Amino acid sequence: MRTKLSRAILVGTAAATAAVLLWWAGSLDRLENATWAWRVNAFAKPGQATGRIKLVLLDQASLDWGQKENSLSWPWPREVYGPIIDFCRRGGARAVIFDVLYTEPSVYGVDDDRSLGDAIHRAPAFIGSLCLQRDSGSAVAWPSGPQGRTGLEMENLDRWMTAADGSCIAMPKAVFPIGEVASNATLLANVTDEPDDDGIFRRACLFRIFDGKAVPSPGFAAYAVDSASPSGREDEAAPTVVKGGRIENGRLLSGGRQIPIDRQGRMLLRFRGPAGTFRSFSAAAVIQSELIAQGGGTPPVSCDDFKDSYVFFGFSAPGLLDLRPTPVSRIYPGVEVHATVLDNLLSGDFLREPPFAAVPAAALFFSLLGSIPIVVYSRKAWHSAAAFALFAPMPAAAGFFAYPFGWWWPVAVHESAILLSLAGSIIMNYGMEGRQKAFIKKAFKHYLSHAVVERILQDPSRLKLGGERRELTIFFSDIEGFSGISEKLDPEVLTSLLNDYLSDMTDIILEEGGTLDKYEGDAIIAFWNAPLNYPDHAERACRAAVRCQRRLRERSEEFSRRAGRVLRARIGMNTGVVVVGNMGSRTRFDYTMLGDAANLASRLEGANKVFGTFLMVSEATWQKTSGKFAGRELGLLRVVGRKTPVRVFELTGLAGEATDVMKEFERGLAFCYAQKWREALAVFEALPDDPAARVYAGQCRRMVDNPEENWEGVWNLTSK
């Protein structure tokens, strides 16, 4: 178990290391991006603030209306946008955010720009647009005068910039809007952003740095202005500085929120749904509504639709459309990305990335989760398949489970870790189990049945290599007078005869679950209850012995013809504790047993000669069979090398096959134990065809003839 656990930890650690290195190198980004889209779409739903964000879109219907009803060609005069801003103010909007760049003076003249500036000044809070860029732009510093009075104040910005990725945050060039827009806007916001490496917008940069000042994104600008002045600006002068919050420990503290940001000032976006999730209005309908409201009529768009709302204005007409690919749609208006940022800030249900150290730690956890069950506990192919099916989906499930709780949990690195771990564990198991199975087959195929070997292969834990103490039933057999037979037969004939005999006997032993220890010439040594546990090992051994004797009788005529005499085998069996296991040298060994119980079984095989029997078992074996076999007690033997006598029995058949001869013999034996020699002699002499009775009759006759002799009924063997 300890070795397997070490292997499992090695595989798991290697898998986790490989997965983390792939993740670090960016090789898993494509897979991670795919799981990103699955999770975003699975959990996309409106947030607490989604209903408070509205879109006014200059769509194709608006362009057609302007052309048909007012003969307006593109670009429209800027005074046309005034009614949109005024209607938002009329409806009680909290802020108006224009995702439109007014970088050049109007082609309709200065008064057109002034008209737009006046409308912006009347707005409750107006977020204008500027463009920060790396390589192109007309400005390298904030303009002086009214255009440069708006800014976003960020506490701890310089310290954070030192530790953050400044090259990605700081922008060297900018394109500013015209003065009428810049001087009247509550705040200017950067409308440009960069997608992830695969071109998909999953994050939004809340602010960038230009000329030492923080420039917010449109969504963050609206949030910061609203937090600074919840009631809106109304007719008050635009503030010179808007507080954006404080940066510390990877968080932006703003408006009572702790906003998680990365080293580039980016926030993970929790998308609310596909394009069109935010309620939108046609620009033409809003313009008409304001004009009708000014005349005292009932506008087609209700003023209440904009009450306490944040209104984004942008383009959606073909040719004007600002499209950005996102996880929820490849065609997603850029103005809706800005709206999503504000939605996340107002709702407060941010997505957070786990600490960096948590990713390798989790990768190791998942990889060990995959390797330990397979390497340590898997025994069959379906075990590995079940472990694969159970554990492989866990990292993905963890990623999906974490999303609703606000965690963006990486899936690809952890999925790679557990898949590599599972695959590596299966390969290691296959290699190690293959070697183990080959070893087991080689070690046991000659002395275990195929069925037993297969059971060990299915569960090698049943096999304990090396010596162990275990109770066995031990079997010794030998052919009577084999030396004389071998002297008369040619080697080829003798070999053929012996092979047939040993094959018959061995097949029966293996069928009964026995383990073949060895052959010694014509002798067979076997045992039961190792390496597999058999609670009925004594019964199996006795049944095998009875079957062997019957098989020998069945082929008696054939074997007698080939051997030149009747072939008989003597069998001795004993049950006891011995040491069993692989024993020998480092290069050559046998699975065998050692111990006094084995020696006694060997002595009982030879003791058959004393009584003229052919199947003798010890009392220990007889008692474990629980009366399932026919037989009789033969008496007490003191074998060579043992001082304590052993009670032995002759096994004659299965239960119910007892004969009258056996019953009479037991009666005579009882007289012997009572030292009633004459009564015993009479019983034994009445059984002239029973070899054991003849032996006892001779002994009883000696005791009758020599009454002074003391015999306790114990037969002392002087040879093996």
N, C-alpha and C positions, 0 to 999 in steps of 0.2 A: 504494500500500500504506500509506504514512504517513497519507494522508488518511482511508482507511478505518479504520485503527487509531484515529485520533483520534475518528472518529464512534462507533466501538464503545465506547471509553472514556467518551464523553459519555453514550451510552445506558445503559451499565452503571452509571455513577455516579448518574444520575437515577433509575434503577430502584431502586438500593440506598437512596438517600435517601428515596424515597417509601415503600418497605417499612419502613424503620426508623421513620419518622414514624408510620405506621399502627401499628406495634408499640408505640411509645412511648405513643400515645393509647389503647391497649387495644382497638383495632378488630379485632385478630387473635386476641383471647383465645378466642373461641368455636372457631375453627379449631384453635388450639393445644390446647385442651382435648380436642377430638376425637382428635387425634393422640396425646395423653396416654393416653387410654383404650386406643387400639390398642396402644401400646407396652407398657403395664402388663399387659394381658391376654396379649400375645404372649410376654412374658418372665417372667410370674409363676411362681415355683416355690419350694419350701421352702428355707430357709436353714440355716446350720449350727446355729442355736439353735431352729429351729421345733419340733423334737421335744421340747425341754425346757420348752415352755410349754403348760400345760394350762388348760382352762376347766371350771369347775363352774357349770352353768346351772340356774337355777330355772325349769324349763319347765312346760308344762301338765300333763305326767305327774306332776311333783312336787306340783303343787297338788291334783291329783286324789287322789294318794296321801295327802297330808296330810288332806284332807277325809274320805276314806273310811276310812282306817286309824286316824286319830288325832283326827278331828273338829276339825281345825284350819281355822278360817276366816281369810280375809285381812284384815289383815296377820298373819303368823305371829308367835308369841312370839319374842323375840330369843334366848332360850336355845336355840331350835332350830338356830341357826346355829353354836352352839358345837361340836357334833360335826363339822361341816364343817372348822372350823379345827383341831380336835384330830386329825382323820384326816390332814390335810395334815402336821401335826407328826409323827404316827406314821409316815407314809410317807417322811419325810426331805425334805420340800419346803424349798427355800431361802427362799422368801418367799410370803406370801399377800396378794393385792391384792383388796380389796373395792370393786367399783364400785357402791356402795350408800351413800346419804346417810341417816344416822341423826340428823336435825336436831331431832327432838322426842322427849321422853321416851316410853317404851313405855306403851301403853295397858294393859299387864298389870302395871304397877307398877315400883317402884324395883328390886326384886330381879331382875326380868327384865333390866334394863339392867346391873346388877352382874354377872349371869351372863355376858353378852356381853363385858363388860370383862375378866372373869377369863380367858375363853377367848382374848381378844386378847393378854393378858399372857403366856399360855403359848405363843403362836405363835412360830416361829423368827424371823420378821421380818414385821411386819404393816403394810400400807399402807392407811390409812383415807382417806376421801373428804371433801372440803369443796368448796364451790361459790363461785367468784369471779365477780362480776357487775359491770356498769356502773351499772345503774339501780335494782336492788333487792337487798336484803340487810339483815340485822339488825345486822351488825357493820361498823364503819369502822376498827377497830384490832384487833390481836391481843389475845385475852383474857388476863388475868393468871392466875397460878396454874398448876396442872398442865397446863391446856389450852394454854397458850402456850409450853411449854418445847421443843416440837419445831420445827425449822427446817432450811433448806438453805443452807449457806454457799457463796457464789460469789465467787471472787477476781476482782478487776477489774470488778465489777458496776457500780459507780458510773460509772466512766469509759465503759464500754460503753453504759450507759443514756443518757449525755450525747450520744453519737453515734448511738444507735439511735432507732427510732421509739417513744419512750416512751409516747405516747398509746395505742398499741395493746397495750403490754405491762403497764402499770400498771393495776390494777383498784381502784376506790375502795371497793367494798363486798364483803362476804363472808357466807356462811352456814356456820357451823361445826357440826361434829357435837356430840353430847352429850358431857359430860365423861368418862364412862366409856370412850368410844371415843378421844377426843382424848388423854387422859392415858396411855393404855396403848399407843397406836399407835407404831410405830417412826418413822413419818413420815406427815404428812398431805399428800394430793395433790389438786390441782384437777382435777375431772372434766369441767369445761366447756371447750369449744373453739369456734372459729369456722371455718366452711368458707370456701372461695374465693368469689369474687363470684357464681359461678353456682350456689352451694349445694352443691358437691361437696367432700368432704374429701380433699385430696391431700397436705396437710401437717399436721403436728401441732406445736403449741406446746409445747416441752419445759418451759418454766417461765413463770410470770407473777409480777408484783411486787404484793404487798399490804403496806401499812404498812411499806415499806422492806425487806421480807423476800422472798426468792425462794421461790415455791411451785411445786414440780415437778408435772408430769403424772404419772398413775399409772405409766406405763411407765418414765419417767425416774426416778421415786422408787424403784421396785424396783431399777433398775440402780445408782443411787447408793448405796442401802443395802447392796446385795450387794457393791459395790466397796469400801465402807468396812469391812464385816464379812463376809468371804466365808463363814464358817462358820455364819452366822446368829446371832440374838441369844440363843437358848435362854432361860434364866431370868434373864439379866442385865438390869439396868435399861436402859430405853430411853435412847439417847444424847440429850443436849440439842441437839446440832448434828450434822448429817450434811454432809460435804463434797461439794459438787456439781461442783467442778472450777474451771477458770480459763477466762475468755473472752478471746480475742485474735485479731485479724485474721480475723474472720468465722468462727471456729471455737471450739467448746467442747471444751476438753481435760479429759477425765474418764475415769477408770478405764483409763488407757492408750490411750484412743481419741481421735482427732481428728474430732469430730463437726461437720460443716458445718451452720451455721445462718444464717438471714437476719437482717435488721434488726429483725424482730419475734420473734426467738428460735425460729423455726419450722424444722423439719427436713422435708425431702422424704421421703415414705414409699415404701419399696419393698414393695409388697403381695406376699404370698406365694401368693395364690390367692383364690377366691371364699369366701363365708361357709362356715364348717365346715372350713376348712383346718387350723386348730388342733384337736387332739384334745379332745373335750368329754365331760363326764360329767353325768348327771342329778343334781341336788341330792339327790333322794330316795334314789338309789342310794348316794351318798356317806354320807348320814346313817345309812342302814341298815348300811352297811359298818362305820362306827365303832362303832355300838351292838353289832353282832355281834362285832367284834374285842374290845370291852371285856368281853364274856362268854366270850371264849376260843374263839369259833367262827371259821370261815373266811369272810371277807367276800366279797360278789360282786365288789367292786372291789378289785383287788390293791393292797396298799400300795406295791409296787414301781413301780406306774404313776406315783406322785408323787415318787419318789426323785430328789433333786437337781433338782427342777422348780420352776418359778414358776407358781403357781396363781392364776388370776383368777376371781373370783366375780361373776356378774352375772345379769340377768334375761333370759329369752327367751320367757316365756309371753305369748300374745296379751293385750294390754291393759297389760302391764308392760314390753313390749319397747322398749328404747332403740335406735332404728334411725338409721343415718346413711348417706346416699348416698355412694358411693365410686366410683372408676374401675372397680373389678372387679364392683360390684353396686350397684344402687340401694337394696337392702335389706341392710344390713350392720350387725350388732350393734355398738353403741358399745364394748362391752367388748373386741371383737376389734380395734378400732382401737387401743386401749391396748395390747393384746397385740402388735400389729404394731410399735408403737413400741419395746417392749422387745426384740422379735425383731431389729429393725434394729440396736439398740444392742449387743446381745450378739454378733450375727453380724459386725458391722463392715463390711458391704458397703453403705455409704451411697451415696445418690445426691447428686451435686454439680451445682450450676448453674455454667455457665461465667462467667468474669469479664465484667463489663458491657461492657468495650471490645471483647471478642471477638465480640460479636453484630454490631455494625455492620461490623467488619472482615470477618467471614465473609459478611455480606450483600453487601459489595462484591466479595468473591472470587467468590461464586456468580453475581452479576449479570454480572461480566466474563466468567466462564466461559460464560455464555449468549450474551453479545453479540458477543464477538470472533470465535468460529467462524462465526457467521451473517453478520455485517457484512463481515468480511474475506475469508472463504473460500467462503461459500455462493454458488453460481451458478445452481442450479436449485431448483424447488419441493421435490423430494425431498431435497435437501441440508438445507433448513430443517426438513423433517419429521423427518429422521433426527436432526438436532441437538436438536430438541424432544424426541423420544422418548428420546434418550440422556441429556440433561442435566436435564430436568424432574424426574425421580425422585430426583436426587442428594441434595437436602437432606433428603428423607424417609428415604432410605437412610442418610444420615449420622446422623440422629436415632436410627434403629433400631440402627445399628452401635454408637453410643456408649453405649446403655443398658446392655448387659452389662458394660461397663467402668466403670460407676458414674457416667456423665455424663448429666445431663438436658439434652440439646442441643435448643435451640428449633428447631422445624421450620417453623412458620407464617411467621415473618418471612423466613426464608431461601428457603422455597418461593415466597413472594410476590415476593421480589427476583428470583429466577431466572425466574419466569413473566412478570413485568413486563419483564424484560430480553429474554427470548426474543420476547415479543410486540412490544415496541418495536423490536427489531432487524429482525423480519420486516416490520413496517410501514415502517421506514426503508429497508430493502432494496427493498421493493416500490415505494416512492416514488422512491428514487434510481435503481433499476434501470429503473423505468418511464420516467423522464426520459432515462436513458442510452439505452434501447432506442429511444425516440422520436427521439432525436438521431441514433442510428446509422441507423435506417430512413430518416429524412429525408436524411441525408448520403450514403447509399450506394445507395438503392433504384434510382437512375437509372443507375448504372454497375456494379452487381454483380448477379449472379443471385439469385433469391429463396433458393435453397439456401445460397449463400455468406453472404447476410445473416443467415439463421437460425443458421448456424454461429457467426458473430460474436456474435449475441445470446446464444447459449448460453455462450460463453466470450469476453467482451469483452477479456480480457487478450491475445488474439491481435491486437487492434487497438491500434496505438500512434499516438495522435493527435499531429500535428506532424511535422516532417521527420525522416527517419531514412535512413541509408545502407543500401541493399539491392540485391542483384543481381536484375535483372528481365530478362525477355525482352519486347522492345518491338515493337509492331506498328503500322505506318503503311500505309494504303491510300488509293487515289485512283482515280476513274473516268477512263479515257483519253478525252480530247477532250470533257470534260463541258461546257466553255464553249460549244463549238459546238452541243451538244445543247440546252443551256438557251436559246440564242438562237432556236431553231426552235420550241420548245414553249410553249403557253400556261402561265401560272403554275400554274393548277389541275392541269393534266396533269403538269407537271414535279414539282410537290409530291407528287402521288400516286405517281409513278414513284420518286422519291427515297425516300419513306417506305417503300415496299415493299422496295426494295433495302437500305436501312439496317436495316430490321427483320430481314430474312433474315440479313444478315451479323452483326448484333448478337446475335441468338439463338444463333448458332453460337459466337461468342466467349464468351458467358456460360455456355453449356453446357459449354464446356471449362475453366471456372474462371477466365476472364479478367476483368479489370477495365476497364470502359469509361472512358477518360479524357475524351474529348470528341468532338464532331462539328465539323468545319470545312467547311461546305458539304457536298460529296459525300465528303469525306475522313473516315476513321475512324482514331482514335488509341486504342490499347488496350495493356495490359501484363499480365503474369502474375507471380505470386509476391508480391503485395501486394494487400490487407492480410493475406491468409492465406499461410502458407508452403506452397509446392508444390515439393518437390525435383525434380520432373519438369516444371518450368515451361517449359523450351525445347521439350520434346516436346509439351506441351499446345498451345503457341503454333503450332508447325509443323502439328500436326494440324488446328487451327482454320483456318489459312491454306489448307491443301489442301481442306478441306471448303467453305470460302467460294468458292474457284475452281470447285469441282464444282457447288455450288449455283447459281452464276452461269451455268454452262453448261447446267444443267438448265432454267433459265428463259430461256435465250438467245432462243428464238423469241418468247416473249411480250414480253420486254423490247425486243427489236429492233423488234417491231411498234409498240410504244408510243413508243419513242425515235426511230424512223426510221433507226436504224443499230444495228450490233452493239454490245452493252454489254460492255466489258472493264474489269477493275480491275487496277491494278498494286499489288503489296504488297512492302514492304521490312521486314525484321526484323533485330534485333540483340540480343545478350545482353551485359549489362555492368552495372556498379555506378552507380547514380544516387541522388539524394535524392528520396524519395517521401513524401508526406503532405498534410495539409490546408494549402493555401497560398492567400493572398489577404488581404483586409482583415478587420477584426474583425467586420464585419457580413455579409460575403459572401466565400465561399471555395470552392475546388474541391479534390477529392482528385486530385492530379496528380503528375507527376515532372519533374525537371530534371536535366540532365547531358549530357556529351558522348556517352554511349552512346545517349541518345534522339535527339540530333542526327544521329548516324550512321544510325540506323534510318530517319529521315526522308530522308536523302540516298540511301539504298539504294532507297527507293521510287521516287525520280526516276531513279536510275541504270538502272532497267529499260529506259528509252528507248534507252540506248546499245546494248544487245544485242537489243532487240526481245523481251525476256522479260516475264513478269508476276508472278513470285514469286522474289524475290532475298533471300538470307539471308547474314549474315556468317559468317566462319569460326568465331567464338566460338559462335554458335548451332548451326552444323552439327556441331561437335565434341560438343556436349552431347546430341545426339539419338542417339548411339551406333549409327549405321547403321540406324535404324528407318524411314528415309524414302529414297525414290529421288530421285536428283538428280545434278548434275554441277558440277564447278568451272567457273566462268566466267572467272576470271583475277584480276588484281590491279588495284584501283581506288584512285586518289588523289582523294578527294572534296574539294569546296570547303571550305576551312577546316582541312584536316588535311594535314600533311606526310608522315605515314607511310601507305604504301599498305595497303589492306585486301584480304585474299583473300575473294572472294565466291563464292556457289554459287547455282545455280538449283534450287529444290525442285519436283519434277514429280509426286510421288505418294508412296504408301506403299512400304515395303520390298518388294522383289520385283517392282516394276513398271518396272524399268529397261529401256531399249530399246537396240537396236543402234546407233541414231543417237547416243545419249549416249556409248556406249563409243568409237565412232569419233571423236567430238568430243574426248574426253579424250586419245586418241592424237595428234590434231592439235595439241592444246594442249601436250602434252609436247614435240613438235617445235619449237613456238614458244619455249618456255623454253630449249631447246637452241640457239635461233637457226638452226635448219635451216628456212629460210623456204620453200624449194622443196618439201621433203617435206610441210611443214605445209599449203602452198597446195593440193597435190594432194589431201590428205585433206579439207580444207574445201570445195573445189570439188565434191567428190563428194557433198556434203550441201546441194544447192541449196534445199531446202525448210526448212532450219533457219535462222532469222533470226540467231542467234548465230554460226553457221558462216559465213554470208554476211559478217558484220561482220569476222570474223577473216580471211576470204579476201581482202577488200579491203585490209586492213592488210598481209598477207603479200605481196600483189602489189606494193604500194608499196615494201616492203623489197627485193623481188627487182629491181624497176626502179631503185631507188636504193640500191645496196649501201653507199654511203658514209654513209647515214643510220644513226644509232645509236638503236635502240629496245629497251628492257629488258623489254618485255612488260607495262608498267604503263600503264593507261588513266587519263589525267588529265582529270577532269571540269571544265569551265569554268563550269558553271551548276548550280543546284540542281534 
